[in-house]
């Protein structure tokens, strides 16, 4: 495997990548005018030592640091509110999000309220913030969500459990630091599920109704990087070049989401996570092959899928390859094996049809279609 060169290029979110690049966080924050930094992370990242090293690096750059380490998986409005209380008490002027997508969503959500007031519910939708936000650096410790490249905070209502997508260009990170060394501490299951999610992002963004030339280039490159690196990372967890490819591919896929959105596989996955606790990446991986087969009935979509897998046997080979991801990860490959009850499929289908991402699927997809997709995945 050829070494992946270090990278530092500018866009709305500047991308800084390479082994050891996380050590630049203090320097980069200071360049952006930081004085009092809020470091948003979670207990697992603290235990792995990543938060302590980031804090030390920020302090070595002469910056004051306050740590909020209570970010949780699928963060809620309460989690964001707790983060805001800590930030306000410290009088912070800069935010660093360190961890998986949940840490970054918590950081972004806190940024909305710190700068624009109100509640997260006020920002559900697109472009609801009227005032500038604090500068923000994102440092992912996984290779999956691509949140570091997105201008959205995904926050669940603490009471209704409704997941709200709060999108605004002002909440995008100024800098995304991609350091593959940080991903070495992830448990194998996390590596597998986040990797499947990244590949699903590449596949779905390639074909949505919002796709454009830029998003498709990002999708294709993300798929190229991730589809082979995923196997390498699972076989050799300490293979740093493969992890670097996964991380960069996940970032490209995250950038593609900004331009293209997602489709029916993510719409079908969300109810599975909400009702049966199936980890998001696993849920997407279970549904994606069936969604690709469904979408391939459209000739244009079928051609785009084939372009993702050049030199292979078209869509059938792509479906087979995607189905194997769950097997490679050692995860159950049917809904039944994950504890989903057949009697729940109708309810799941109704909920999936109401998911925002379903509206961007290249083929119109309703509750009846989702029921067929769930039945195909049931086993």
KAURRA-V686891 format. One record per residue. N is the residue number from 1. SS is DSSP state (alpha for helix, beta for strand, coil for the rest). Layout:
BEGIN
{{N/SS} {N/SS}}
END
This chain:
BEGIN
{{1/coil} {2/coil} {3/coil} {4/coil} {5/coil} {6/coil} {7/beta} {8/beta} {9/beta} {10/coil} {11/coil} {12/coil} {13/coil} {14/beta} {15/beta} {16/beta} {17/beta} {18/coil} {19/coil} {20/coil} {21/alpha} {22/alpha} {23/alpha} {24/alpha} {25/alpha} {26/alpha} {27/alpha} {28/alpha} {29/alpha} {30/alpha} {31/alpha} {32/coil} {33/coil} {34/coil} {35/coil} {36/beta} {37/beta} {38/beta} {39/beta} {40/beta} {41/coil} {42/coil} {43/alpha} {44/alpha} {45/alpha} {46/alpha} {47/alpha} {48/coil} {49/coil} {50/alpha} {51/alpha} {52/alpha} {53/alpha} {54/alpha} {55/alpha} {56/alpha} {57/alpha} {58/alpha} {59/alpha} {60/alpha} {61/coil} {62/coil} {63/coil} {64/beta} {65/beta} {66/beta} {67/beta} {68/beta} {69/coil} {70/coil} {71/coil} {72/coil} {73/coil} {74/coil} {75/coil} {76/beta} {77/alpha} {78/alpha} {79/alpha} {80/alpha} {81/alpha} {82/alpha} {83/alpha} {84/alpha} {85/alpha} {86/alpha} {87/alpha} {88/alpha} {89/alpha} {90/alpha} {91/coil} {92/coil} {93/coil} {94/beta} {95/beta} {96/beta} {97/beta} {98/beta} {99/beta} {100/coil} {101/alpha} {102/alpha} {103/alpha} {104/alpha} {105/alpha} {106/alpha} {107/alpha} {108/alpha} {109/alpha} {110/alpha} {111/alpha} {112/alpha} {113/alpha} {114/alpha} {115/alpha} {116/alpha} {117/coil} {118/coil} {119/coil} {120/alpha} {121/alpha} {122/alpha} {123/alpha} {124/coil} {125/beta} {126/beta} {127/coil} {128/coil} {129/coil} {130/coil} {131/coil} {132/coil} {133/coil} {134/coil} {135/coil} {136/beta} {137/beta} {138/beta} {139/beta} {140/beta} {141/coil} {142/coil} {143/coil} {144/coil} {145/coil} {146/coil} {147/alpha} {148/alpha} {149/alpha} {150/coil} {151/coil} {152/beta} {153/beta} {154/beta} {155/beta} {156/beta} {157/coil} {158/coil} {159/coil} {160/coil} {161/coil} {162/coil} {163/beta} {164/beta} {165/beta} {166/beta} {167/beta} {168/coil} {169/alpha} {170/alpha} {171/alpha} {172/coil} {173/coil} {174/coil} {175/beta} {176/beta} {177/beta} {178/beta} {179/coil} {180/alpha} {181/alpha} {182/alpha} {183/alpha} {184/alpha} {185/alpha} {186/coil} {187/coil} {188/alpha} {189/alpha} {190/alpha} {191/alpha} {192/alpha} {193/alpha} {194/alpha} {195/alpha} {196/alpha} {197/alpha} {198/alpha} {199/alpha} {200/alpha} {201/alpha} {202/alpha} {203/alpha} {204/alpha} {205/alpha} {206/coil} {207/coil} {208/coil} {209/coil} {210/coil} {211/coil} {212/coil} {213/alpha} {214/alpha} {215/alpha} {216/alpha} {217/alpha} {218/alpha} {219/alpha} {220/alpha} {221/alpha} {222/alpha} {223/alpha} {224/alpha} {225/alpha} {226/alpha} {227/alpha} {228/alpha} {229/alpha} {230/alpha} {231/alpha} {232/alpha} {233/alpha} {234/alpha} {235/alpha} {236/coil} {237/coil} {238/coil} {239/coil} {240/alpha} {241/alpha} {242/alpha} {243/alpha} {244/alpha} {245/alpha} {246/alpha} {247/alpha} {248/alpha} {249/alpha} {250/alpha} {251/alpha} {252/alpha} {253/alpha} {254/alpha} {255/alpha} {256/alpha} {257/alpha} {258/alpha} {259/alpha} {260/alpha} {261/coil} {262/coil} {263/coil} {264/alpha} {265/alpha} {266/alpha} {267/alpha} {268/alpha} {269/alpha} {270/alpha} {271/alpha} {272/alpha} {273/alpha} {274/alpha} {275/alpha} {276/alpha} {277/coil} {278/coil} {279/coil} {280/alpha} {281/alpha} {282/alpha} {283/alpha} {284/alpha} {285/alpha} {286/alpha} {287/alpha} {288/alpha} {289/alpha} {290/alpha} {291/alpha} {292/alpha} {293/alpha} {294/alpha} {295/alpha} {296/coil} {297/coil} {298/coil} {299/alpha} {300/alpha} {301/alpha} {302/alpha} {303/alpha} {304/alpha} {305/alpha} {306/alpha} {307/alpha} {308/alpha} {309/coil} {310/coil} {311/coil} {312/coil} {313/coil} {314/alpha} {315/alpha} {316/alpha} {317/alpha} {318/alpha} {319/alpha} {320/alpha} {321/alpha} {322/alpha} {323/alpha} {324/alpha} {325/alpha} {326/alpha} {327/alpha} {328/alpha} {329/coil} {330/coil} {331/coil} {332/coil} {333/coil} {334/coil} {335/coil} {336/alpha} {337/alpha} {338/alpha} {339/coil} {340/coil} {341/coil} {342/alpha} {343/alpha} {344/alpha} {345/alpha} {346/alpha} {347/alpha} {348/alpha} {349/alpha} {350/alpha} {351/alpha} {352/alpha} {353/alpha} {354/coil} {355/coil} {356/alpha} {357/alpha} {358/alpha} {359/alpha} {360/alpha} {361/coil} {362/coil} {363/coil} {364/coil} {365/coil} {366/coil} {367/alpha} {368/alpha} {369/alpha} {370/alpha} {371/alpha} {372/alpha} {373/alpha} {374/alpha} {375/alpha} {376/alpha} {377/alpha} {378/alpha} {379/coil}}
END
